[in-house]
């Protein structure tokens, strides 16, 4: 197995270990250093009272995409946490495949900035997001907050 496949497998195993992400149905499609692609098969359980994709689902996709994009740039023994997420909702989402592409804008040693585009299966832009992410030592590696 090549380095890229191991890299993607690591991200997939992290998501598979998360009850939250499994329950939502968010899947990793692809990953490259500084960028990830996710998909959600939006079902009735993801819709709001109007039958449209719930804004919280869009925000969750954006947060997951930006966070995982930052994760691709982290050194071993570090972790990350979102400290700010800004989402601009542009178009309503409907049941079907919803895609999120997260990209790192800049990753420093303590703070990273990332962005995400959320689109439907036809390529329609549903939302744009920006996140600020704190980077710190992993608690398991003996770091402290």
Buried (B, 14 or more C-beta within 10 A) or exposed (E): EEEEEEBBBEBEEEBEEEEEBEEBBBBBEEBEEBBBBBBBEBEEEBBEEEEBBBBEBBBBBBBBBBBBBBBBBBEEEBBBEBEEBEBEBBBBBBBEEBBBBBBBBEBEEEBBBBBBBBBBEEEEEBBBBBBBBBBBBBEEEEEEE
